[in-house]
């Protein structure tokens, strides 16, 4: 969820047009708009390229997102923090646990410094075992819906 009236989904090999339309229908019943972002073939979920950290801050990998989407975030006054290119690929895949507070891979040193220097509280965790399952912290957890993040 980007905000209380807008959701975002990435189209990929794991998220096909039929599934997106089903989600769009369910969300429309709740008066929630759905933005669909086409993802490159190298990633399967949006959380590998975009993650909302707070109401107006997001961690992004701009190399994996289309310009129109980055521009849309900018128009919505969302500050974009660009993940460190030298960090491991899933350093972007953090888990927000409260507005401005995330659990983050300890291996993403540059990304951790970026988050901290922008007022985000970071809880670093060794997730080397997660990588064996092909995912990151956000991928391999089930975030709860919290009103405070919307």
Contact map, one row per residue, 1 for C-alpha under 8 A:
111101110000000000000000000000000000000000000000000000000000000000000000000000000000000000000000000000000000000000000000000000000000000000000000000001
111111110000000000000000000000000000000000000000000100000000000000000000000000000000000000000000000000000000000000000000000000000000000000000000000001
111111100000000000000000000000000000000000000000000000100000000000000000000000000000000000000000000000000000000000000000000000000000000000000000000001
111111000000000000000000000000010000000000000000000000000000000000000000000000000000000000000000000000000000000000000000000000000000000000000000000001
011111100000000000000000000000111000000000000000000000000000000000000000000000000000000000000000000000000000000000000000000000000000000000000000000000
111111110000000000000000000000011110000000000000000000000000000000000000000000000000000000000000000000000000000000000000000000000000000000000000000000
111011111000000000000000000000011110000000000000000000000000000000000000000000000000000000000000000000000000000000000000000000000000000000000000000000
110001111100000000000000000000000111100000000000000000000000000000000000000000000000000000000000000000000000000000000000000000000000000000000000000000
000000111110000000010000000000000111100000000100000000000000000000000000000000000000000000000000000000000000000000000000000000000000000000000000000000
000000011111001000000000000000000001111000001100000000000000000000000000000000000000000000000000000000000000000000000000000000000000000000000000000000
000000001111111110010000000000000001111000001000000000000000000000000000000000000000000000000000000000000000000000000000000000000000000000000000000000
000000000111111100000000000000000000011110111000000000000000000000000000000000000000000000000000000000000000000000000000000000000000000000000000000000
000000000011111100000000000000000000000010010000000000000000000000000000000000000000000000000000000000000000000000000000000000000000000000000000000000
000000000011111100000000000000000000000000011000000000000000000000000000000000000000000000000000000000000000000000000000000000000000000000000000000000
000000000111111110110000000000000000000000011000000000000000000000000000000000000000000000000000000000000000000000000000000000000000000000000000000000
000000000011111111110000000000000000000000000000000000000000000000000000000000000000000000000000000000000000000000000000000000000000000000000000000000
000000000010001111111000000000000000000000000000000000000000000000000000000000000000000000000000000000000000000000000000000000000000000000000000000000
000000000000000111111100000000000000000000000000000000000000000000000000000000000000000000000000000000000000000000000000000000000000000000000000000000
000000000000001111111110000000000000000000000000000000000000000000000000000000000000000000000000000000000000000000000000000000000000000000000000000000
000000001010001111111111000000000001000000000000000000000000000000000000000000000000000000000000000000000000000000000000000000000000000000000000000000
000000000000000011111111100000000000000000000000000000000000000000000000000000000000000000000000000000000000000000000000000000000000000000000000000000
000000000000000001111111110000000000000000000000000000000000000000000000000000000000000000000000000000000000000000000000000000000000000000000000000000
000000000000000000111111111000000000000000000000000000000000000000000000000000000000000000000000000000000000000000000000000000000000000000000000000000
000000000000000000011111111100001100000000000000000000000000000000000000000000000000000000000000000000000000000000000000000000000000000000000000000000
000000000000000000001111111110000000000000000000000000000000000000000000000000000000000000000000000000000000000000000000000000000000000000000000000000
000000000000000000000111111111000000000000000000000000000000000000000000000000000000000000000000000000000000000000000000000000000000000000000000000000
000000000000000000000011111111111100000000000000000000000000000000000000000000000000000000000000000000000000000000000000000000000000000000000000000000
000000000000000000000001111111111000000000000000000000000000000000000000000000000000000000000000000000000000000000000000000000000000000000000000000000
000000000000000000000000111111110000000000000000000000000000000000000000000000000000000000000000000000000000000000000000000000000000000000000000000000
000000000000000000000000011111110000000000000000000000000000000000000000000000000000000000000000000000000000000000000000000000000000000000000000000000
000010000000000000000000001111111000000000000000000000000000000000000000000000000000000000000000000000000000000000000000000000000000000000000000000000
000111100000000000000000001111111100000000000000000000000000000000000000000000000000000000000000000000000000000000000000000000000000000000000000000000
000011100000000000000001001100111110000000000000000000000000000000000000000000000000000000000000000000000000000000000000000000000000000000000000000000
000001111000000000000001001000011111000000000000000000000000000000000000000000000000000000000000000000000000000000000000000000000000000000000000000000
000001111000000000000000000000001111100000000000000000000000000000000000000000000000000000000000000000000000000000000000000000000000000000000000000000
000000011110000000010000000000000111110000000000000000000000000000000000000000000000000000000000000000000000000000000000000000000000000000000000000000
000000011110000000000000000000000011111000000000000000000000000011001000000000000000000000000000000000000000000000000000000000000000000000000000000000
000000000111000000000000000000000001111100000000000000000000000001000000000000000000000000000000000000000000000000000000000000000000000000000000000000
000000000111000000000000000000000000111111111100000000000000000110000000000000000000000000000000000000000000000000000000000000000000000000000000000000
000000000001000000000000000000000000011111100000000000000000000100000000000000000000000000000000000000000000000000000000000000000000000000000000000000
000000000001100000000000000000000000001111110000000000000000000000000000000000000000000000000000000000000000000000000000000000000000000000000000000000
000000000000000000000000000000000000001111110000000000000000000000000000000000000000000000000000000000000000000000000000000000000000000000000000000000
000000000001000000000000000000000000001111111101000000000000000000000000000000000000000000000000000000000000000000000000000000000000000000000000000000
000000000001111000000000000000000000001011111101000000000000000000000000000000000000000000000000000000000000000000000000000000000000000000000000000000
000000000111011000000000000000000000001000111111100000000000000000000000000000000000000000000000000000000000000000000000000000000000000000000000000000
000000001100000000000000000000000000001000111111111000000000000000000000000000000000000000000000000000000000000000000000000000000000000000000000000000
000000000000000000000000000000000000000000001111111000000000000000000000000000000000000000011000000000000000000000000000000000000000000001100000000000
000000000000000000000000000000000000000000111111111000000000100000000000000000000000000001011000000000000000000000000000000000000000000000000000000000
000000000000000000000000000000000000000000001111111000000011110110000000000000000000000000010000000000000000000000000000000000000000000000000000000000
000000000000000000000000000000000000000000000111111100000111100000000000000000000000000000010000000000000000000000000000000000000000000000000000000000
000000000000000000000000000000000000000000000111111110000111000000000000000000000000000000011100000000000000000000000000000000000000000000000000000000
010000000000000000000000000000000000000000000000011111111110000000000000000000000000000000000001000000000000000000000000000000000000000000000000000000
000000000000000000000000000000000000000000000000001111111110000000000000000000000000000000000001001111000000000000000001000000000000000000000000000000
000000000000000000000000000000000000000000000000000111111100000000000000000000000000000000000001011100000000000000000000000000000000000000000000000010
001000000000000000000000000000000000000000000000000111111000000000000000000001000000000000000000001000000000000000000000000000000000000000000000000011
000000000000000000000000000000000000000000000000000111111100000000000000000011100000000000000000000000000000000000000000000000000000000000000000000000
000000000000000000000000000000000000000000000000000111111110000000000000000001111000000000000000000000000000000000000000000000000000000000000000000000
000000000000000000000000000000000000000000000000011111011111000000000000000001111000000000000000000000000000000000000000000000000000000000000000000000
000000000000000000000000000000000000000000000000111110001111100000000000000000011110000000010000000000000000000000000000000000000000000000000000000000
000000000000000000000000000000000000000000000000111000000111110000000000000000011110000000010000000000000000000000000000000000000000000000000000000000
000000000000000000000000000000000000000000000001110000000011111110000000000000000110000000010000000000000000000000000000000000000000000000000000000000
000000000000000000000000000000000000000000000000100000000001111111000100000000000100000000000000000000000000000000000000000000000000000000000000000000
000000000000000000000000000000000000000000000000000000000000111110000000000000000000000000000000000000000000000000000000000000000000000000000000000000
000000000000000000000000000000000000001100000000100000000000111111000000000000000000000000000000000000000000000000000000000000000000000000000000000000
000000000000000000000000000000000000101000000000100000000000111111101100000000000000000000000000000000000000000000000000000000000000000000000000000000
000000000000000000000000000000000000110000000000000000000000010111111100000000000000000000000000000000000000000000000000000000000000000000000000000000
000000000000000000000000000000000000000000000000000000000000000011111110000000000000000000000000000000000000000000000000000000000000000000000000000000
000000000000000000000000000000000000000000000000000000000000000001111111000000000000000000000000000000000000000000000000000000000000000000000000000000
000000000000000000000000000000000000100000000000000000000000000011111111100000000000000000000000000000000000000000000000000000000000000000000000000000
000000000000000000000000000000000000000000000000000000000000010011111111110000000000000000000000000000000000000000000000000000000000000000000000000000
000000000000000000000000000000000000000000000000000000000000000000111111111000000000000000000000000000000000000000000000000000000000000000000000000000
000000000000000000000000000000000000000000000000000000000000000000011111111100000000000000000000000000000000000000000000000000000000000000000000000000
000000000000000000000000000000000000000000000000000000000000000000001111111111110000000000000000000000000000000000000000000000000000000000000000000000
000000000000000000000000000000000000000000000000000000000000000000000111111111110000000000000000000000000000000000000000000000000000000000000000000000
000000000000000000000000000000000000000000000000000000000000000000000011111111000000000000000000000000000000000000000000000000000000000000000000000000
000000000000000000000000000000000000000000000000000000000000000000000001111111000000000000000000000000000000000000000000000000000000000000000000000000
000000000000000000000000000000000000000000000000000000010000000000000000111111100000000000000000000000000000000000000000000000000000000000000000000000
000000000000000000000000000000000000000000000000000000111100000000000000111111110000000000000000000000000000000000000000000000000000000000000000000000
000000000000000000000000000000000000000000000000000000011100000000000000110011111000000000000000000000000000000000000000000000000000000000000000000000
000000000000000000000000000000000000000000000000000000001111000000000000110001111100000000000000000000000000000000000000000000000000000000000000000000
000000000000000000000000000000000000000000000000000000001111000000000000000000111110000000000000000000000000000001100000000000000000000000000000000000
000000000000000000000000000000000000000000000000000000000011110000000000000000011111000000000000000000000000000000000000000000000000000000000000000000
000000000000000000000000000000000000000000000000000000000011100000000000000000001111101000110000000000000000011001000000000000000000000000000000000000
000000000000000000000000000000000000000000000000000000000000000000000000000000000111111000000000000000000001011001000000000000000000000000000000000000
000000000000000000000000000000000000000000000000000000000000000000000000000000000011111100000000000000000000000000000000000000000000000000000000000000
000000000000000000000000000000000000000000000000000000000000000000000000000000000001111100000000000000000000010000000000000000000000000000000000000000
000000000000000000000000000000000000000000000000000000000000000000000000000000000011111110100000000000000011111000000000000000000000000000000000000000
000000000000000000000000000000000000000000000000000000000000000000000000000000000000111111100000000000000011000000000000000000000000000000000000000000
000000000000000000000000000000000000000000000000000000000000000000000000000000000000001111110000000000000000000000000000000000000000000000000000000000
000000000000000000000000000000000000000000000001000000000000000000000000000000000000000111111000000000000000000000000000000000000000001100000000000000
000000000000000000000000000000000000000000000000000000000000000000000000000000000010001111111100000000011011001000000000000000000000000100000000000000
000000000000000000000000000000000000000000000011111000000011100000000000000000000010000011111100000000000000001000000000000000000000000000000000000000
000000000000000000000000000000000000000000000011001000000000000000000000000000000000000001111110000000010000000000000000000000000000000111100000000000
000000000000000000000000000000000000000000000000001000000000000000000000000000000000000000111111000001111000000000000000000000000000000111000000000000
000000000000000000000000000000000000000000000000000000000000000000000000000000000000000000001111100001110000000000000000000000000000000011000010000000
000000000000000000000000000000000000000000000000000111000000000000000000000000000000000000000111111111100000000000000000000000000000000000000000000000
000000000000000000000000000000000000000000000000000000000000000000000000000000000000000000000011111011100000000000000000000000000000000000000000000000
000000000000000000000000000000000000000000000000000001000000000000000000000000000000000000000001111111000000000000000000000000000000000000000000000110
000000000000000000000000000000000000000000000000000011100000000000000000000000000000000000000001111110000000000000000000000000000000000000000000000110
000000000000000000000000000000000000000000000000000011000000000000000000000000000000000000000001011111000000000000000011100000000000000000000000000000
000000000000000000000000000000000000000000000000000010000000000000000000000000000000000000000001111111100000000000000001111000000000000000000000000000
000000000000000000000000000000000000000000000000000010000000000000000000000000000000000000000111110111110000000000000001111000000000000000000000000000
000000000000000000000000000000000000000000000000000000000000000000000000000000000000000000000111100011111000000000000000011110000000000010000000000000
000000000000000000000000000000000000000000000000000000000000000000000000000000000000000000101110000001111101000100000000011110000000000010000000000000
000000000000000000000000000000000000000000000000000000000000000000000000000000000000000000100100000000111111000000000000000111100000000110000000000000
000000000000000000000000000000000000000000000000000000000000000000000000000000000000000000000000000000011111100100000000000111100000000000000000000000
000000000000000000000000000000000000000000000000000000000000000000000000000000000000001100100000000000001111100000000000000001000000000000000000000000
000000000000000000000000000000000000000000000000000000000000000000000000000000000001001100100000000000011111111100000000000000000000000000000000000000
000000000000000000000000000000000000000000000000000000000000000000000000000000000000001000000000000000000111111110000000000000000000000000000000000000
000000000000000000000000000000000000000000000000000000000000000000000000000000000011011000000000000000000001111111000000000000000000000000000000000000
000000000000000000000000000000000000000000000000000000000000000000000000000000000011001000110000000000000001111111100000000000000000000000000000000000
000000000000000000000000000000000000000000000000000000000000000000000000000000000000000000000000000000010101111111110000010100000000000000000000000000
000000000000000000000000000000000000000000000000000000000000000000000000000000000000000000000000000000000000111111111000000000000000000000000000000000
000000000000000000000000000000000000000000000000000000000000000000000000000000001011000000000000000000000000011111111100000000000000000000000000000000
000000000000000000000000000000000000000000000000000000000000000000000000000000001000000000000000000000000000001111111111110000000000000000000000000000
000000000000000000000000000000000000000000000000000000000000000000000000000000000000000000000000000000000000000111111111110000000000000000000000000000
000000000000000000000000000000000000000000000000000000000000000000000000000000000000000000000000000000000000000011111111000000000000000000000000000000
000000000000000000000000000000000000000000000000000000000000000000000000000000000000000000000000000000000000000001111111000000000000000000000000000000
000000000000000000000000000000000000000000000000000000000000000000000000000000000000000000000000000100000000000000111111100000000000000000000000000000
000000000000000000000000000000000000000000000000000010000000000000000000000000000000000000000000000111000000000000111111110000000000000000000000000000
000000000000000000000000000000000000000000000000000000000000000000000000000000000000000000000000000111000000000000110011111000000000000000000000000000
000000000000000000000000000000000000000000000000000000000000000000000000000000000000000000000000000011110000000100110001111100000000000000000000000000
000000000000000000000000000000000000000000000000000000000000000000000000000000000000000000000000000011110000000000000000111110000000000000000000000000
000000000000000000000000000000000000000000000000000000000000000000000000000000000000000000000000000000111100000100000000011111000000000000000000000000
000000000000000000000000000000000000000000000000000000000000000000000000000000000000000000000000000000111100000000000000001111100000000000000000000000
000000000000000000000000000000000000000000000000000000000000000000000000000000000000000000000000000000001110000000000000000111110000000000000000000000
000000000000000000000000000000000000000000000000000000000000000000000000000000000000000000000000000000001100000000000000000011111110000110000000000000
000000000000000000000000000000000000000000000000000000000000000000000000000000000000000000000000000000000000000000000000000001111111000000000000000000
000000000000000000000000000000000000000000000000000000000000000000000000000000000000000000000000000000000000000000000000000000111111100000000000000000
000000000000000000000000000000000000000000000000000000000000000000000000000000000000000000000000000000000000000000000000000000111111111110010000000000
000000000000000000000000000000000000000000000000000000000000000000000000000000000000000000000000000000000000000000000000000000111111111100000000000000
000000000000000000000000000000000000000000000000000000000000000000000000000000000000000000000000000000000000000000000000000000011111111000000000000000
000000000000000000000000000000000000000000000000000000000000000000000000000000000000000000000000000000000000000000000000000000001111111000000000000000
000000000000000000000000000000000000000000000000000000000000000000000000000000000000000000000000000000000000000000000000000000000111111100000000000000
000000000000000000000000000000000000000000000000000000000000000000000000000000000000000001000000000000000000000000000000000000000111111111110000000000
000000000000000000000000000000000000000000000000000000000000000000000000000000000000000001101100000000001000000000000000000000100110011111110000000000
000000000000000000000000000000000000000000000000000000000000000000000000000000000000000000001110000000111000000000000000000000100100001111111000000000
000000000000000000000000000000000000000000000010000000000000000000000000000000000000000000001110000000000000000000000000000000000000001111111110000000
000000000000000000000000000000000000000000000010000000000000000000000000000000000000000000001000000000000000000000000000000000000000001111111100000000
000000000000000000000000000000000000000000000000000000000000000000000000000000000000000000000000000000000000000000000000000000000100001111111100000000
000000000000000000000000000000000000000000000000000000000000000000000000000000000000000000000000000000000000000000000000000000000000000011111110000000
000000000000000000000000000000000000000000000000000000000000000000000000000000000000000000000000000000000000000000000000000000000000000001111111000000
000000000000000000000000000000000000000000000000000000000000000000000000000000000000000000000010000000000000000000000000000000000000000001001111100000
000000000000000000000000000000000000000000000000000000000000000000000000000000000000000000000000000000000000000000000000000000000000000000000111110000
000000000000000000000000000000000000000000000000000000000000000000000000000000000000000000000000000000000000000000000000000000000000000000000011111010
000000000000000000000000000000000000000000000000000000000000000000000000000000000000000000000000000000000000000000000000000000000000000000000001111111
000000000000000000000000000000000000000000000000000000000000000000000000000000000000000000000000000000000000000000000000000000000000000000000000111111
000000000000000000000000000000000000000000000000000000000000000000000000000000000000000000000000011000000000000000000000000000000000000000000000011111
000000000000000000000000000000000000000000000000000001100000000000000000000000000000000000000000011000000000000000000000000000000000000000000000111111
111100000000000000000000000000000000000000000000000000100000000000000000000000000000000000000000000000000000000000000000000000000000000000000000011111
